[in-house]
Amino acid sequence: MSISKYIPPLDKVSQEVIAVLIATVVAAWVISQHPRLQKLVRGNSVPSPLDY
């Protein structure tokens, strides 16, 4: 039994990594453009030790 049967090819992994990175950047940009979304995200985040 070869483990390589369970690991997807490099091009598929790369495609998923790029898709996740683009989605993250787009979501961050959309949130930064709308104050209501910023308030929603900040209000539902786990408190950080850096929060005053």
N, CA, C and O atoms as a printed pandas DataFrame, in Angstrom:
     atom_number atom_name residue_name chain_id  residue_number  x_coord  y_coord  z_coord
0              1         N          MET        A               1    0.833   -1.171    0.000
1              2        CA          MET        A               1    0.000    0.000    0.000
2              3         C          MET        A               1    0.891    1.251    0.000
3              4         O          MET        A               1    1.715    1.443    0.894
4              5         N          SER        A               2    0.710    2.069   -0.990
5              6        CA          SER        A               2    1.540    3.258   -1.118
6              7         C          SER        A               2    0.814    4.475   -0.569
7              8         O          SER        A               2   -0.371    4.681   -0.832
8              9         N          ILE        A               3    1.532    5.266    0.186
9             10        CA          ILE        A               3    0.930    6.476    0.759
10            11         C          ILE        A               3    0.676    7.530   -0.317
11            12         O          ILE        A               3   -0.162    8.411   -0.123
12            13         N          SER        A               4    1.368    7.460   -1.422
13            14        CA          SER        A               4    1.193    8.454   -2.483
14            15         C          SER        A               4   -0.204    8.386   -3.110
15            16         O          SER        A               4   -0.630    9.326   -3.781
16            17         N          LYS        A               5   -0.904    7.293   -2.897
17            18        CA          LYS        A               5   -2.282    7.203   -3.397
18            19         C          LYS        A               5   -3.205    8.142   -2.622
19            20         O          LYS        A               5   -4.239    8.559   -3.145
20            21         N          TYR        A               6   -2.847    8.475   -1.395
21            22        CA          TYR        A               6   -3.686    9.301   -0.544
22            23         C          TYR        A               6   -3.336   10.789   -0.627
23            24         O          TYR        A               6   -4.138   11.635   -0.231
24            25         N          ILE        A               7   -2.174   11.106   -1.127
25            26        CA          ILE        A               7   -1.724   12.493   -1.224
26            27         C          ILE        A               7   -2.063   13.028   -2.609
27            28         O          ILE        A               7   -1.691   12.420   -3.613
28            29         N          PRO        A               8   -2.772   14.168   -2.677
29            30        CA          PRO        A               8   -3.116   14.708   -3.993
30            31         C          PRO        A               8   -1.868   15.227   -4.713
31            32         O          PRO        A               8   -0.856   15.519   -4.075
32            33         N          PRO        A               9   -1.944   15.341   -6.034
33            34        CA          PRO        A               9   -0.795   15.843   -6.790
34            35         C          PRO        A               9   -0.502   17.307   -6.433
35            36         O          PRO        A               9   -1.368   18.029   -5.940
36            37         N          LEU        A              10    0.719   17.713   -6.692
37            38        CA          LEU        A              10    1.189   19.051   -6.339
38            39         C          LEU        A              10    0.345   20.139   -6.998
39            40         O          LEU        A              10    0.088   21.169   -6.375
40            41         N          ASP        A              11   -0.090   19.939   -8.234
41            42        CA          ASP        A              11   -0.874   20.978   -8.899
42            43         C          ASP        A              11   -2.224   21.183   -8.215
43            44         O          ASP        A              11   -2.714   22.311   -8.169
44            45         N          LYS        A              12   -2.829   20.139   -7.689
45            46        CA          LYS        A              12   -4.100   20.270   -6.975
46            47         C          LYS        A              12   -3.901   20.975   -5.628
47            48         O          LYS        A              12   -4.713   21.813   -5.236
48            49         N          VAL        A              13   -2.835   20.636   -4.936
49            50        CA          VAL        A              13   -2.539   21.290   -3.660
50            51         C          VAL        A              13   -2.260   22.772   -3.893
51            52         O          VAL        A              13   -2.742   23.621   -3.143
52            53         N          SER        A              14   -1.492   23.081   -4.920
53            54        CA          SER        A              14   -1.183   24.470   -5.242
54            55         C          SER        A              14   -2.450   25.244   -5.574
55            56         O          SER        A              14   -2.605   26.392   -5.157
56            57         N          GLN        A              15   -3.345   24.629   -6.312
57            58        CA          GLN        A              15   -4.607   25.273   -6.687
58            59         C          GLN        A              15   -5.424   25.612   -5.440
59            60         O          GLN        A              15   -5.979   26.706   -5.342
60            61         N          GLU        A              16   -5.499   24.699   -4.506
61            62        CA          GLU        A              16   -6.254   24.944   -3.275
62            63         C          GLU        A              16   -5.601   26.021   -2.426
63            64         O          GLU        A              16   -6.296   26.860   -1.853
64            65         N          VAL        A              17   -4.284   26.012   -2.334
65            66        CA          VAL        A              17   -3.569   27.030   -1.554
66            67         C          VAL        A              17   -3.830   28.414   -2.136
67            68         O          VAL        A              17   -4.117   29.355   -1.397
68            69         N          ILE        A              18   -3.732   28.540   -3.443
69            70        CA          ILE        A              18   -3.965   29.832   -4.098
70            71         C          ILE        A              18   -5.408   30.283   -3.892
71            72         O          ILE        A              18   -5.649   31.463   -3.634
72            73         N          ALA        A              19   -6.361   29.378   -3.999
73            74        CA          ALA        A              19   -7.772   29.726   -3.812
74            75         C          ALA        A              19   -8.032   30.222   -2.391
75            76         O          ALA        A              19   -8.759   31.197   -2.200
76            77         N          VAL        A              20   -7.451   29.565   -1.402
77            78        CA          VAL        A              20   -7.642   29.976   -0.014
78            79         C          VAL        A              20   -7.001   31.334    0.240
79            80         O          VAL        A              20   -7.585   32.175    0.924
80            81         N          LEU        A              21   -5.814   31.556   -0.299
81            82        CA          LEU        A              21   -5.148   32.850   -0.116
82            83         C          LEU        A              21   -5.937   33.982   -0.753
83            84         O          LEU        A              21   -6.090   35.044   -0.151
84            85         N          ILE        A              22   -6.439   33.769   -1.958
85            86        CA          ILE        A              22   -7.225   34.802   -2.632
86            87         C          ILE        A              22   -8.515   35.083   -1.871
87            88         O          ILE        A              22   -8.896   36.241   -1.703
88            89         N          ALA        A              23   -9.186   34.037   -1.412
89            90        CA          ALA        A              23  -10.425   34.226   -0.653
90            91         C          ALA        A              23  -10.166   34.994    0.643
91            92         O          ALA        A              23  -10.979   35.828    1.040
92            93         N          THR        A              24   -9.055   34.724    1.293
93            94        CA          THR        A              24   -8.714   35.421    2.530
94            95         C          THR        A              24   -8.453   36.895    2.279
95            96         O          THR        A              24   -8.916   37.751    3.032
96            97         N          VAL        A              25   -7.717   37.188    1.229
97            98        CA          VAL        A              25   -7.416   38.587    0.894
98            99         C          VAL        A              25   -8.685   39.339    0.505
99           100         O          VAL        A              25   -8.881   40.478    0.926
100          101         N          VAL        A              26   -9.541   38.716   -0.289
101          102        CA          VAL        A              26  -10.794   39.365   -0.696
102          103         C          VAL        A              26  -11.686   39.595    0.525
103          104         O          VAL        A              26  -12.275   40.668    0.655
104          105         N          ALA        A              27  -11.795   38.628    1.406
105          106        CA          ALA        A              27  -12.614   38.791    2.608
106          107         C          ALA        A              27  -12.068   39.910    3.485
107          108         O          ALA        A              27  -12.839   40.713    4.010
108          109         N          ALA        A              28  -10.760   39.975    3.649
109          110        CA          ALA        A              28  -10.161   41.046    4.453
110          111         C          ALA        A              28  -10.432   42.406    3.830
111          112         O          ALA        A              28  -10.708   43.368    4.545
112          113         N          TRP        A              29  -10.356   42.499    2.509
113          114        CA          TRP        A              29  -10.607   43.773    1.828
114          115         C          TRP        A              29  -12.067   44.185    1.992
115          116         O          TRP        A              29  -12.352   45.348    2.279
116          117         N          VAL        A              30  -12.999   43.239    1.810
117          118        CA          VAL        A              30  -14.421   43.554    1.945
118          119         C          VAL        A              30  -14.724   44.016    3.361
119          120         O          VAL        A              30  -15.445   44.995    3.552
120          121         N          ILE        A              31  -14.186   43.327    4.350
121          122        CA          ILE        A              31  -14.409   43.711    5.747
122          123         C          ILE        A              31  -13.829   45.092    6.030
123          124         O          ILE        A              31  -14.418   45.870    6.780
124          125         N          SER        A              32  -12.683   45.400    5.440
125          126        CA          SER        A              32  -12.061   46.706    5.681
126          127         C          SER        A              32  -12.855   47.849    5.051
127          128         O          SER        A              32  -12.696   49.001    5.457
128          129         N          GLN        A              33  -13.697   47.557    4.076
129          130        CA          GLN        A              33  -14.460   48.590    3.382
130          131         C          GLN        A              33  -15.807   48.893    4.041
131          132         O          GLN        A              33  -16.429   49.905    3.719
132          133         N          HIS        A              34  -16.263   48.051    4.942
133          134        CA          HIS        A              34  -17.590   48.206    5.533
134          135         C          HIS        A              34  -17.491   48.256    7.055
135          136         O          HIS        A              34  -17.172   47.248    7.684
136          137         N          PRO        A              35  -17.764   49.426    7.658
137          138        CA          PRO        A              35  -17.659   49.551    9.118
138          139         C          PRO        A              35  -18.558   48.578    9.894
139          140         O          PRO        A              35  -18.185   48.129   10.978
140          141         N          ARG        A              36  -19.737   48.248    9.348
141          142        CA          ARG        A              36  -20.605   47.303   10.052
142          143         C          ARG        A              36  -19.959   45.923   10.140
143          144         O          ARG        A              36  -20.052   45.246   11.164
144          145         N          LEU        A              37  -19.308   45.519    9.061
145          146        CA          LEU        A              37  -18.626   44.222    9.079
146          147         C          LEU        A              37  -17.434   44.249   10.028
147          148         O          LEU        A              37  -17.158   43.261   10.709
148          149         N          GLN        A              38  -16.726   45.378   10.076
149          150        CA          GLN        A              38  -15.601   45.499   11.009
150          151         C          GLN        A              38  -16.090   45.341   12.444
151          152         O          GLN        A              38  -15.473   44.642   13.249
152          153         N          LYS        A              39  -17.214   46.002   12.756
153          154        CA          LYS        A              39  -17.755   45.911   14.108
154          155         C          LYS        A              39  -18.196   44.482   14.424
155          156         O          LYS        A              39  -17.986   43.990   15.533
156          157         N          LEU        A              40  -18.810   43.820   13.437
157          158        CA          LEU        A              40  -19.243   42.438   13.631
158          159         C          LEU        A              40  -18.050   41.515   13.896
159          160         O          LEU        A              40  -18.089   40.683   14.802
160          161         N          VAL        A              41  -17.007   41.668   13.109
161          162        CA          VAL        A              41  -15.829   40.807   13.256
162          163         C          VAL        A              41  -15.120   41.089   14.572
163          164         O          VAL        A              41  -14.743   40.163   15.291
164          165         N          ARG        A              42  -14.941   42.350   14.884
165          166        CA          ARG        A              42  -14.250   42.690   16.132
166          167         C          ARG        A              42  -15.062   42.301   17.353
167          168         O          ARG        A              42  -14.495   41.941   18.386
168          169         N          GLY        A              43  -16.381   42.368   17.249
169          170        CA          GLY        A              43  -17.227   42.011   18.380
170          171         C          GLY        A              43  -17.298   40.514   18.632
171          172         O          GLY        A              43  -17.656   40.093   19.732
172          173         N          ASN        A              44  -16.967   39.711   17.643
173          174        CA          ASN        A              44  -17.045   38.256   17.773
174          175         C          ASN        A              44  -15.680   37.584   17.798
175          176         O          ASN        A              44  -15.584   36.367   17.638
176          177         N          SER        A              45  -14.643   38.354   17.994
177          178        CA          SER        A              45  -13.293   37.793   18.023
178          179         C          SER        A              45  -12.915   37.393   19.445
179          180         O          SER        A              45  -13.464   37.900   20.423
180          181         N          VAL        A              46  -11.982   36.487   19.528
181          182        CA          VAL        A              46  -11.440   36.081   20.821
182          183         C          VAL        A              46  -10.574   37.224   21.339
183          184         O          VAL        A              46   -9.765   37.763   20.583
184          185         N          PRO        A              47  -10.721   37.610   22.608
185          186        CA          PRO        A              47   -9.907   38.713   23.139
186          187         C          PRO        A              47   -8.420   38.393   23.047
187          188         O          PRO        A              47   -7.990   37.260   23.262
188          189         N          SER        A              48   -7.673   39.399   22.729
189          190        CA          SER        A              48   -6.222   39.261   22.605
190          191         C          SER        A              48   -5.550   39.875   23.831
191          192         O          SER        A              48   -6.088   40.814   24.418
192          193         N          PRO        A              49   -4.406   39.370   24.221
193          194        CA          PRO        A              49   -3.699   40.009   25.361
194          195         C          PRO        A              49   -3.237   41.422   25.016
195          196         O          PRO        A              49   -2.896   42.200   25.908
196          197         N          LEU        A              50   -3.225   41.757   23.721
197          198        CA          LEU        A              50   -2.802   43.095   23.309
198          199         C          LEU        A              50   -3.951   44.091   23.317
199          200         O          LEU        A              50   -3.728   45.289   23.147
200          201         N          ASP        A              51   -5.191   43.609   23.514
201          202        CA          ASP        A              51   -6.335   44.524   23.599
202          203         C          ASP        A              51   -6.280   45.266   24.938
203          204         O          ASP        A              51   -6.022   44.667   25.982
204          205         N          TYR        A              52   -6.518   46.541   24.892
205          206        CA          TYR        A              52   -6.444   47.341   26.107
206          207         C          TYR        A              52   -7.778   47.546   26.719
207          208         O          TYR        A              52   -7.888   48.203   27.754
